[in-house]
Amino acid sequence: MVTAKLSTPIIQCNTKYSYGRKNNIHIGLLFTAYDLVHLQYVSTRLIINLLNHIKMINLEKTLRVQTSSYKNKNMLRYIKKQLSSLGASYEQDKHGNIYATKGEADTYVCAVAHTDTVHKLVPKANFKIYTDKNILFSVDTRTYKRCGIGGDDKVGVYVALHIMSQMDAFKCAFFVDEEVGCVGSSHADVKFFDDVILCVQADRKGVREITSSINGTEMYSDAFGTSIAHIIKTHNFIEVNGGTTDVGELGDKLLSIPMFNVACGYYLPHSSDEYVNTIDVDDTIAFLRDVIDFVIATPPTDTWTRPEYSYGNTMYGGWDAWDYGGYGKSIKKSSKNKFKRKSFDNYNWDDKRACWVDKKEKDDKTSCQVCNGSMVDTYQGDAWCRECGSWQQTI
């Protein structure tokens, strides 16, 4: 216990914040009545600063877990340990996906995240996270070069667990191998979502963006959008069309559940220079909490079915645009519903455009067939549109 004795103690106040059993911190503050009147602001700021520091510790702890596509074991183990500490029950399916429920309610809000990253695993002793004010980044100490912190989507994992820690009743789903074609969410147990009234995900670079559509497919009704418009405005968010991620995959199966993805504070994903802005992560959590609290208090009542169409998944040979906002890789579904991953060895990272560029290809100069926007990247004959996020075959 940390105790600050300001003068003769007549009142003792104990504050506890817990996120996992091993991170319990007890703060004992001893005050006189005079102290309570004149030092209220100081004590309040002290507690707030300590709680913010604890949040930073938990975010770093999550980011420190190394995971990659087809190598999710460490992250899955970490998630199950955190869920147990939060008092949540969970099940894991044969694909590796984890479905967690905390508390009892007639209906739930559910947060989803994916458990893999695109980065190669670094020996644990050599993977170090460094802090520069509110910026977190990682370094491989074997070379002392940046190695990609994996905010995509470790930040999403942290956000889901953090919100669950604050809620009496909540659901989370953690899907494996999103980076190689939404493999986990394509095998999602849809029955888990029977009592879910809203599904949210934090898996987009930047901050203050909410995807009202993904690859052109509506993620929620006009009525739902109108109902949360005041929250979007208060937090200075904007509605955008996003690229493929797990809620987009779920949207093809759960046609009546509103869902969306949000930008959550990671930047330059899929590159060794990837970093996380902790202030932006906090802003994302604050926005999601306001939306979640509103939806729980005022559940959607409109009868709505998601239109079954999209820009990227059906119009152009099944090529998908991952939700990178102008960067990433292309993945194609085969006729056997398997996914083929392209090797990053064939690409160079382009900082100016924040995307991976095929070493043998030049920029495509054609216009987007969907929105007439510019095609900013080319992958062996396929181009990506920055404006609407669709993949198109150009040769």
VEXVEX-290040 format. One record per residue (C-alpha): residue in one letter; z, x, y negated. Coordinates in Angstrom, 2 decimals, padded with zeros to 5 digits. Example, Ala and Ser with C-alpha at 12.3 -4.5 7.8 and 13.67 -1.06 7.14 Angstrom:
<atoms>
A;007.80;012.30;004.50 .
S;007.14;013.67;001.06 .
</atoms>
This chain:
<atoms>
M;000.00;000.00;000.00 .
V;-000.88;001.20;-003.48 .
T;001.81;000.20;-005.98 .
A;001.69;000.40;-009.76 .
K;005.22;000.15;-011.21 .
L;004.92;-000.62;-014.90 .
S;008.56;-001.47;-015.68 .
T;011.49;-003.30;-014.09 .
P;009.85;-005.38;-011.38 .
I;010.70;-009.06;-011.30 .
I;007.39;-010.37;-009.90 .
Q;005.37;-008.93;-007.04 .
C;001.74;-009.90;-006.43 .
N;-000.09;-008.84;-003.26 .
T;-003.86;-009.09;-003.03 .
K;-005.80;-008.58;000.19 .
Y;-009.56;-008.20;000.63 .
S;-010.98;-007.91;004.12 .
Y;-014.46;-007.31;005.49 .
G;-013.86;-006.10;009.01 .
R;-010.49;-005.17;010.45 .
K;-010.82;-001.48;009.71 .
N;-011.52;-002.06;006.02 .
N;-008.42;-004.03;005.07 .
I;-007.03;-002.91;001.74 .
H;-003.69;-004.15;000.38 .
I;-002.96;-003.79;-003.32 .
G;000.61;-004.30;-004.50 .
L;001.12;-004.76;-008.25 .
L;004.63;-004.99;-009.74 .
F;004.92;-006.56;-013.17 .
T;007.57;-007.81;-015.59 .
A;006.89;-011.07;-017.42 .
Y;005.99;-008.97;-020.49 .
D;003.50;-006.97;-018.44 .
L;001.89;-010.11;-017.07 .
V;001.27;-011.43;-020.56 .
H;000.06;-008.23;-022.19 .
L;-001.65;-006.49;-019.28 .
Q;-003.34;-009.45;-017.63 .
Y;-006.81;-008.21;-018.56 .
V;-006.09;-004.70;-017.27 .
S;-004.79;-005.95;-013.91 .
T;-007.71;-008.36;-013.53 .
R;-010.23;-005.60;-014.18 .
L;-008.39;-003.31;-011.78 .
I;-008.66;-005.83;-008.97 .
I;-012.32;-006.59;-009.77 .
N;-013.18;-002.89;-009.81 .
L;-011.41;-002.33;-006.50 .
L;-013.21;-005.27;-004.89 .
N;-016.54;-003.99;-006.20 .
H;-015.73;-000.58;-004.75 .
I;-015.00;-002.18;-001.39 .
K;-018.34;-004.00;-001.51 .
M;-020.06;-000.68;-002.19 .
I;-018.31;000.84;000.82 .
N;-019.49;-001.99;003.08 .
L;-023.06;-001.76;001.78 .
E;-023.10;001.99;002.40 .
K;-021.62;001.43;005.83 .
T;-024.48;-000.91;006.74 .
L;-027.12;001.41;005.27 .
R;-025.67;004.28;007.29 .
V;-026.64;002.58;010.56 .
Q;-029.98;004.00;011.65 .
T;-032.43;001.65;013.29 .
S;-036.15;001.50;013.90 .
S;-038.64;-000.85;015.55 .
Y;-038.03;-000.99;019.30 .
K;-034.86;001.06;018.66 .
N;-032.50;-001.63;017.31 .
K;-029.52;-000.82;019.55 .
N;-027.29;000.78;016.91 .
M;-027.79;-002.01;014.41 .
L;-027.31;-004.75;016.99 .
R;-024.04;-003.14;018.10 .
Y;-022.90;-002.86;014.47 .
I;-023.74;-006.51;013.72 .
K;-021.84;-007.79;016.77 .
K;-018.81;-005.75;015.78 .
Q;-018.86;-007.16;012.25 .
L;-019.33;-010.72;013.50 .
S;-016.29;-010.37;015.74 .
S;-014.21;-009.13;012.80 .
L;-015.29;-012.17;010.79 .
G;-014.19;-014.58;013.49 .
A;-017.74;-015.73;014.23 .
S;-019.03;-016.63;017.67 .
Y;-022.42;-015.30;018.66 .
E;-025.01;-015.21;021.43 .
Q;-027.77;-012.70;022.10 .
D;-031.01;-013.75;023.75 .
K;-033.15;-011.72;026.15 .
H;-035.27;-010.41;023.26 .
G;-032.22;-008.96;021.49 .
N;-031.94;-011.59;018.73 .
I;-028.39;-012.50;017.68 .
Y;-027.38;-016.05;016.71 .
A;-023.97;-016.36;015.02 .
T;-021.87;-019.34;013.93 .
K;-018.68;-019.29;011.90 .
G;-016.54;-022.40;011.52 .
E;-017.28;-026.00;012.35 .
A;-019.44;-028.33;010.25 .
D;-021.89;-031.16;010.67 .
T;-024.58;-029.09;008.97 .
Y;-024.98;-025.42;008.10 .
V;-026.84;-023.08;005.83 .
C;-028.26;-020.11;007.74 .
A;-029.08;-016.59;006.55 .
V;-031.52;-014.51;008.58 .
A;-032.35;-010.80;008.52 .
H;-034.26;-008.35;010.69 .
T;-032.58;-005.47;012.43 .
D;-035.31;-002.80;012.40 .
T;-036.81;-000.47;009.79 .
V;-040.03;001.57;009.77 .
H;-038.23;004.91;009.43 .
K;-037.88;007.53;012.12 .
L;-034.36;008.15;013.36 .
V;-032.60;011.23;011.97 .
P;-029.72;012.91;013.85 .
K;-026.56;011.13;012.75 .
A;-024.98;014.30;011.40 .
N;-028.01;014.93;009.18 .
F;-028.44;011.43;007.72 .
K;-026.56;011.41;004.42 .
I;-026.39;008.74;001.74 .
Y;-026.02;009.83;-001.86 .
T;-025.06;007.82;-004.93 .
D;-026.40;008.17;-008.46 .
K;-024.50;005.57;-010.49 .
N;-025.74;002.28;-008.98 .
I;-028.57;003.86;-006.93 .
L;-028.23;004.69;-003.23 .
F;-030.71;006.93;-001.41 .
S;-030.72;009.00;001.77 .
V;-031.43;012.64;002.59 .
D;-032.15;014.48;005.83 .
T;-029.90;017.53;005.51 .
R;-032.07;019.52;007.91 .
T;-034.69;019.76;005.17 .
Y;-032.81;018.25;002.20 .
K;-035.73;015.90;001.66 .
R;-035.51;012.16;001.14 .
C;-035.89;010.27;004.42 .
G;-035.93;006.55;003.57 .
I;-032.64;004.67;003.37 .
G;-033.94;001.57;005.19 .
G;-032.99;-001.04;002.62 .
D;-035.77;-003.10;004.22 .
D;-033.95;-004.81;005.82 .
K;-030.47;-003.29;006.09 .
V;-029.78;-004.86;002.71 .
G;-030.66;-008.23;004.26 .
V;-028.21;-007.58;007.10 .
Y;-025.49;-006.70;004.59 .
V;-026.22;-009.78;002.45 .
A;-026.05;-012.11;005.45 .
L;-022.77;-010.64;006.71 .
H;-021.24;-010.54;003.23 .
I;-022.02;-014.20;002.54 .
M;-020.71;-015.20;005.97 .
S;-017.46;-013.38;005.13 .
Q;-017.05;-015.65;002.09 .
M;-017.85;-018.95;003.83 .
D;-015.70;-021.24;005.97 .
A;-018.74;-022.51;007.88 .
F;-022.01;-020.59;008.05 .
K;-024.74;-019.44;010.40 .
C;-026.68;-016.19;010.68 .
A;-029.62;-015.11;012.81 .
F;-030.63;-011.48;013.22 .
F;-034.12;-010.86;014.57 .
V;-035.43;-007.68;016.16 .
D;-038.69;-005.86;015.38 .
E;-039.94;-007.73;012.32 .
E;-041.73;-004.60;011.16 .
V;-044.10;-004.70;014.12 .
G;-045.09;-008.33;013.86 .
C;-042.04;-010.61;013.57 .
V;-041.56;-010.11;017.30 .
G;-037.98;-011.40;017.38 .
S;-038.45;-014.43;015.16 .
S;-041.64;-015.39;017.02 .
H;-039.34;-015.95;020.02 .
A;-036.58;-017.67;018.02 .
D;-034.38;-020.27;019.69 .
V;-035.30;-023.29;017.58 .
K;-032.36;-025.34;018.91 .
F;-030.00;-023.02;017.02 .
F;-031.44;-024.49;013.81 .
D;-031.03;-028.18;014.74 .
D;-028.08;-028.59;012.35 .
V;-029.40;-026.21;009.64 .
I;-030.31;-027.75;006.28 .
L;-031.42;-024.52;004.54 .
C;-032.54;-021.12;005.80 .
V;-032.53;-018.08;003.49 .
Q;-033.54;-014.45;003.87 .
A;-033.13;-011.33;001.70 .
D;-036.13;-009.19;002.64 .
R;-038.28;-008.46;-000.39 .
K;-038.42;-005.49;-002.74 .
G;-037.31;-005.77;-006.35 .
V;-035.02;-008.43;-007.75 .
R;-034.96;-011.99;-009.12 .
E;-037.84;-013.41;-007.08 .
I;-037.75;-016.38;-004.71 .
T;-040.71;-017.18;-002.46 .
S;-041.60;-020.83;-002.88 .
S;-044.51;-020.12;-000.53 .
I;-045.42;-017.46;002.03 .
N;-049.06;-016.57;002.58 .
G;-049.88;-019.81;000.76 .
T;-047.69;-022.04;002.96 .
E;-045.02;-024.04;001.14 .
M;-041.50;-022.97;002.04 .
Y;-039.79;-025.98;000.47 .
S;-040.70;-029.32;-001.06 .
D;-041.28;-030.01;-004.73 .
A;-038.13;-032.13;-004.71 .
F;-036.05;-029.27;-003.34 .
G;-037.56;-026.86;-005.86 .
T;-036.69;-029.24;-008.67 .
S;-033.13;-029.62;-007.40 .
I;-032.45;-025.85;-007.56 .
A;-034.55;-025.21;-010.69 .
H;-031.43;-024.93;-012.86 .
I;-030.04;-022.20;-010.60 .
I;-033.34;-020.32;-010.63 .
K;-033.37;-020.50;-014.43 .
T;-029.70;-019.51;-014.83 .
H;-030.19;-016.36;-012.76 .
N;-033.55;-015.51;-014.36 .
F;-035.35;-015.72;-011.03 .
I;-039.03;-016.64;-010.73 .
E;-040.87;-018.45;-007.94 .
V;-043.60;-016.37;-006.25 .
N;-045.89;-016.44;-003.23 .
G;-044.59;-013.97;-000.66 .
G;-045.93;-012.15;002.36 .
T;-044.97;-012.51;005.99 .
T;-041.37;-012.14;007.08 .
D;-039.04;-013.92;009.48 .
V;-038.58;-017.13;007.48 .
G;-042.36;-017.37;007.31 .
E;-042.52;-017.13;011.08 .
L;-039.71;-019.67;011.44 .
G;-041.50;-021.97;009.03 .
D;-044.30;-022.41;011.55 .
K;-041.77;-023.88;014.02 .
L;-039.17;-025.57;011.82 .
L;-041.40;-027.74;009.70 .
S;-038.75;-029.87;007.98 .
I;-036.21;-027.20;006.98 .
P;-036.48;-025.73;003.46 .
M;-036.37;-021.95;003.52 .
F;-037.20;-019.00;001.34 .
N;-037.08;-015.23;001.01 .
V;-035.63;-013.41;-002.01 .
A;-036.02;-009.98;-003.54 .
C;-032.76;-008.19;-002.87 .
G;-032.59;-004.82;-004.62 .
Y;-034.44;-002.30;-002.48 .
Y;-037.42;-000.38;-003.87 .
L;-040.29;001.79;-002.59 .
P;-039.80;000.51;000.96 .
H;-041.68;002.08;003.86 .
S;-041.53;005.43;002.08 .
S;-039.18;008.39;002.22 .
D;-038.28;007.69;-001.43 .
E;-036.90;004.21;-000.71 .
Y;-033.69;003.44;-002.60 .
V;-031.25;000.58;-003.18 .
N;-029.93;-000.69;-006.51 .
T;-026.43;-002.04;-005.94 .
I;-026.42;-004.12;-009.14 .
D;-029.56;-005.91;-007.98 .
V;-028.00;-006.51;-004.57 .
D;-025.01;-008.16;-006.27 .
D;-027.33;-010.29;-008.43 .
T;-029.09;-011.45;-005.28 .
I;-025.83;-012.42;-003.59 .
A;-024.67;-014.32;-006.69 .
F;-027.93;-016.30;-006.76 .
L;-027.80;-017.09;-003.04 .
R;-024.18;-018.21;-003.26 .
D;-024.98;-020.63;-006.06 .
V;-027.92;-022.08;-004.13 .
I;-025.92;-022.29;-000.89 .
D;-022.92;-023.94;-002.56 .
F;-025.22;-026.44;-004.28 .
V;-027.06;-027.34;-001.08 .
I;-023.81;-027.78;000.85 .
A;-022.48;-030.08;-001.88 .
T;-025.82;-031.87;-002.30 .
P;-027.80;-031.74;000.96 .
P;-031.57;-032.36;000.72 .
T;-032.39;-036.03;001.29 .
D;-036.17;-036.08;000.95 .
T;-038.26;-036.41;004.09 .
W;-040.71;-033.53;004.01 .
T;-042.88;-031.72;006.51 .
R;-044.23;-028.26;005.81 .
P;-048.06;-028.20;005.58 .
E;-049.50;-026.18;008.46 .
Y;-051.82;-023.80;006.65 .
S;-051.70;-020.33;005.13 .
Y;-053.81;-017.68;003.44 .
G;-053.04;-014.79;005.73 .
N;-052.35;-016.09;009.20 .
T;-055.27;-018.37;009.97 .
M;-058.09;-017.92;007.49 .
Y;-058.97;-014.31;008.10 .
G;-058.76;-013.42;011.74 .
G;-054.98;-013.56;012.08 .
W;-054.18;-010.63;009.78 .
D;-050.82;-010.92;008.09 .
A;-049.47;-009.65;004.78 .
W;-045.90;-008.42;005.15 .
D;-043.58;-009.20;002.26 .
Y;-043.79;-005.89;000.45 .
G;-045.15;-007.10;-002.88 .
G;-048.02;-004.60;-002.75 .
Y;-047.23;-002.19;000.04 .
G;-046.78;-001.99;003.78 .
K;-048.86;-001.96;006.93 .
S;-051.12;-004.38;008.69 .
I;-050.46;-005.71;012.15 .
K;-052.69;-007.87;014.27 .
K;-051.77;-010.34;016.98 .
S;-053.72;-010.00;020.19 .
S;-054.88;-012.92;022.31 .
K;-051.85;-012.30;024.55 .
N;-049.45;-012.75;021.60 .
K;-048.55;-009.07;021.63 .
F;-048.48;-006.92;018.54 .
K;-050.33;-003.70;017.87 .
R;-048.71;-001.31;015.44 .
K;-050.83;001.08;013.41 .
S;-049.57;004.64;013.17 .
F;-048.32;005.82;009.79 .
D;-049.80;009.22;010.64 .
N;-053.13;007.80;009.49 .
Y;-051.85;006.93;006.01 .
N;-050.72;008.60;002.80 .
W;-048.15;007.02;000.49 .
D;-049.58;006.18;-002.93 .
D;-046.79;006.12;-005.55 .
K;-048.97;004.62;-008.25 .
R;-049.83;001.56;-006.19 .
A;-046.64;001.65;-004.08 .
C;-048.51;001.21;-000.81 .
W;-049.82;003.07;002.22 .
V;-053.45;004.16;001.90 .
D;-055.71;004.99;004.82 .
K;-056.58;008.69;004.60 .
K;-060.25;008.02;005.43 .
E;-060.82;004.95;003.28 .
K;-061.36;004.40;-000.44 .
D;-060.18;001.47;-002.52 .
D;-061.99;-001.75;-001.76 .
K;-063.87;-003.08;-004.80 .
T;-064.46;-006.64;-003.59 .
S;-062.64;-009.71;-004.93 .
C;-060.19;-011.79;-002.96 .
Q;-061.84;-014.72;-001.19 .
V;-058.76;-016.88;-001.77 .
C;-057.75;-016.28;-005.40 .
N;-060.49;-013.95;-006.70 .
G;-057.85;-011.26;-007.30 .
S;-058.35;-007.53;-006.86 .
M;-058.19;-005.94;-003.41 .
V;-055.79;-003.06;-003.90 .
D;-055.67;-001.45;-000.47 .
T;-057.92;-000.85;002.54 .
Y;-056.86;-000.34;006.15 .
Q;-059.79;000.53;008.41 .
G;-061.95;-002.22;006.97 .
D;-059.22;-004.69;006.00 .
A;-058.01;-005.16;002.43 .
W;-054.83;-006.57;000.90 .
C;-054.72;-008.76;-002.23 .
R;-051.90;-008.02;-004.66 .
E;-052.19;-011.43;-006.34 .
C;-051.83;-013.78;-003.36 .
G;-050.84;-011.42;-000.57 .
S;-053.60;-012.27;001.91 .
W;-055.31;-009.85;004.30 .
Q;-059.09;-010.10;004.49 .
Q;-061.68;-008.46;006.66 .
T;-064.18;-006.71;004.42 .
I;-066.57;-005.17;006.95 .
</atoms>
